[in-house]
C-alpha cells in the first residue's frame, strides 16, 4: 500500500465507504480494484465468515448453518464480528465495507460504532444489477467458486429474495442521509471500476 499517494488522493480525509448491491453484483471484484487504487481496509463480512468456516471455528459453524440456506447470519453475531475486525485497524486511511450493513439494525449499529470514534459513513455506493442477470452470474460463478451457496438455484433465489426483503431497504437509510450514490453494475469490469473511481473522487 502506498500511503503517501493514498493520503494525497483523499486530501487527508478519512473515508468510510459502504459498497452495496445484491448478491452477484460484483462487490468482491470491484473491492479488489478499490483497495489497490485507494488503500482502503477491505472488510467483507462474507469473506470473514468463509475464513471462519475454513478454519472450523465456532463462529464458522454457526455462520455456515445460515449461509448454506441463503439466510442472513443473525445481526448480533454479525455486528460483534464486524466491530472486532474494524477495531484491528486504528490507523486505516479508510474502510471499504462490503456485504455490511445488510439490515437496518446493522446500519444503525455501524453508525453508532463509527460515531463513538468521531467518524461516519462518507457514502454508500450501490452497484445496480437486474435480478435475471444476478441469477445467471451466480449460477456461472457456482461452476468455479466452490461456494455451496452458489451451487444451488434454490439457495440463489433465496439470497436474492432475502436481499429484496431485508437488505434493499438499507439503501433508503443512507438516502435519507443524502449519502446514496447508485451506479450501473452492468457492463465491463473496467468500465464499472472507472465509474466507481469517478464517484469516489467526486465525494
Ligand atoms: P453474496 O453477496 O454473493 O451473497 P457474501 O459473501 O457477501 O456474498 O455473503 C455470503 C453469505 O454470508 C450471505 O448469504 C449471508 O448468509 C452471510 N452474510 C454475509 N454478510 C452478512 C451480513 N452483513 N449479515 C448477515 N449475513 C451475512
Boltz pocket constraint, residues with backbone or C-beta under 6 A from the ligand:
constraints:
  - pocket:
      binder: B
      contacts: [[A, 21], [A, 22], [A, 23], [A, 24], [A, 45], [A, 46], [A, 47], [A, 49], [A, 63], [A, 66], [A, 67], [A, 68], [A, 70], [A, 71], [A, 72], [A, 73], [A, 74], [A, 78], [A, 98], [A, 99], [A, 100], [A, 101], [A, 102], [A, 103], [A, 106], [A, 149], [A, 159]]
      max_distance: 6.0
